[in-house]
Amino acid sequence: MTDMWQERKRPVRLERRYEFPNYSELRDFLDEAAELSEARGYYPDMGFGTQYVNVTIHLDEDNDEITPEQRQFAKELDKLITLTDSI
């Protein structure tokens, strides 16, 4: 997970903003993120415009802190940027 992720305390969550040079690359990222979410069973909140995506990973109901699996999911989202750059 990069230092671009911010851990918020109230409520506890991870947040990151991804920026893209164009809508096409943003769309590629969203498609890959959807596949990753389905595979991992994590569904972060995502809000987007034509060149950015804001991602929020909230706590699971059974936890009071960010889990190692959620941090790993954030790392995997970061890796998608490298994949979309090479498309």
C-alpha positions as CSV (number, residue, x, y, z in Angstrom):
1,M,0.0,0.0,0.0
2,T,1.5,3.4,-0.9
3,D,1.6,6.4,1.3
4,M,-1.0,8.0,-1.0
5,W,-3.6,6.1,1.2
6,Q,-4.9,8.1,4.1
7,E,-6.1,6.4,7.2
8,R,-9.0,8.3,8.8
9,K,-10.2,7.8,12.4
10,R,-13.8,8.9,12.5
11,P,-15.1,6.7,11.1
12,V,-12.1,4.5,10.6
13,R,-11.4,4.0,6.9
14,L,-8.8,4.2,4.2
15,E,-9.1,6.8,1.5
16,R,-7.2,7.5,-1.7
17,R,-7.7,9.6,-4.8
18,Y,-6.4,8.3,-8.2
19,E,-6.0,10.8,-11.0
20,F,-5.9,9.9,-14.7
21,P,-4.9,11.8,-17.9
22,N,-8.1,10.9,-19.7
23,Y,-11.5,9.2,-19.3
24,S,-10.3,6.1,-21.2
25,E,-7.6,5.3,-18.6
26,L,-10.0,6.0,-15.8
27,R,-12.5,3.6,-17.3
28,D,-9.9,0.9,-17.7
29,F,-9.1,1.3,-14.0
30,L,-12.7,1.1,-13.0
31,D,-13.2,-2.1,-15.0
32,E,-10.1,-3.7,-13.4
33,A,-11.1,-2.6,-9.9
34,A,-14.6,-4.2,-10.4
35,E,-13.0,-7.5,-11.4
36,L,-10.7,-7.3,-8.3
37,S,-13.6,-6.5,-6.0
38,E,-15.5,-9.5,-7.3
39,A,-12.5,-11.7,-6.9
40,R,-11.7,-10.5,-3.3
41,G,-15.2,-9.9,-2.0
42,Y,-14.4,-6.3,-1.1
43,Y,-16.5,-3.5,-2.4
44,P,-15.1,-0.1,-1.6
45,D,-17.1,3.1,-2.1
46,M,-16.0,4.8,-5.3
47,G,-16.9,8.3,-6.6
48,F,-15.5,9.5,-9.9
49,G,-15.4,12.3,-12.4
50,T,-13.8,12.4,-15.9
51,Q,-10.2,12.2,-14.6
52,Y,-10.3,11.0,-11.0
53,V,-11.6,8.3,-8.7
54,N,-12.0,8.7,-5.0
55,V,-11.9,5.3,-3.2
56,T,-12.9,4.7,0.4
57,I,-12.4,1.3,2.1
58,H,-14.7,1.1,5.2
59,L,-14.3,-1.3,8.2
60,D,-16.0,-4.7,8.1
61,E,-18.9,-4.9,10.5
62,D,-17.0,-7.3,12.8
63,N,-13.8,-5.2,13.1
64,D,-12.9,-2.0,14.8
65,E,-9.7,-1.4,12.8
66,I,-8.5,-1.8,9.2
67,T,-7.7,-5.5,8.6
68,P,-4.5,-6.8,6.9
69,E,-6.8,-8.1,4.1
70,Q,-8.1,-4.6,3.5
71,R,-4.6,-3.2,3.4
72,Q,-3.7,-5.9,0.9
73,F,-6.7,-5.0,-1.2
74,A,-5.6,-1.3,-1.2
75,K,-2.1,-2.5,-2.5
76,E,-3.8,-4.5,-5.2
77,L,-5.8,-1.4,-6.3
78,D,-2.5,0.5,-6.5
79,K,-1.0,-2.2,-8.8
80,L,-3.9,-1.6,-11.2
81,I,-2.5,1.8,-12.0
82,T,0.6,0.1,-13.4
83,L,-1.6,-2.2,-15.4
84,T,-3.6,0.6,-16.9
85,D,-0.5,2.6,-17.7
86,S,0.7,-0.3,-19.9
87,I,-2.5,-0.7,-21.9
